[in-house]
Amino acid sequence: MPELPEVEVTRLGVSPYLVGQRVTGLVLRRAGLRWPFPENLAKKVVGQTVLSTSRRGKYLLVNFKKGSVIIHLGMSGHIRVLPNHIPAELHDHVDIVLGKQLLRLTDPRRFGAVLWHDLQDGVIEQHPLLQKLGIEPLTDQFDGAVLYKATRHRKITIKQMLLAGDVVVGVGNIYASESLFLSGISPTTPVHEISLARYKKLASAIKKILAEAIIKGGSSLKDFINVNGESGYFQQNYFVYNRAGLPCKVCKTLIEQLKQGQRSTFYCVKCQK
Ligand SMILES: [Zn+2]
């Protein structure tokens, strides 16, 4: 599934083709994906110029004067910029036409979303899907102190808190396992037992791992295809993720796997306490 780095890589890839361009058409080939498409979406965007793009968590935002198109890639979605004569295929559900080019959303499993937020309803951060999201991990506001303060009275494990996304967004399963390894924290540690010093290490590890993944062009999704049409799947050299039974790259202890809230966690019992 596309994680924060894939969404950011997508945004960086499509942005130069969108910003400053006027929308000349909108094609919706079904009534909706995870949710119905907004009524009158064409009326909102056709004729309007894209002012900017941005991202909040895994939501990609295409910003216009009067509001924003909110795109979520779901489990298997990707968007590309293509010449406008390329015929749509089975899983191509939405085209935002920009003159001779179009932005095409492809989503075989249809868990993605295309929504509209009108600025008359307030700033985009107040949209119901965005307002409860945790802090962005790659901003200066995110650090160990944020994690420490948010966890003094909570009982869940650190791995589950990271995946929940209400304290910090965008730390998916791969990045949670890897950042906990890099910071030497066991995934089963209750969040209120972790010291400020250890949270500082964890926050640094999260930033480092996400930034590296963005640089490498996204890492976790076979279906992810970047704007140039080449696969964004990148076989990264993980320390623990998907390495159950293999020797730890630091201490040679065999990597263990366990289930936490339906998700597999990979960790080294010796390096992570
Ligand atoms: Zn180890």
Residues whose N, C-alpha, C, O or C-beta is under 5 A from the ligand:
A	BS01	ZN	C248 V250 C251 K252 T253 C268 K270 C271
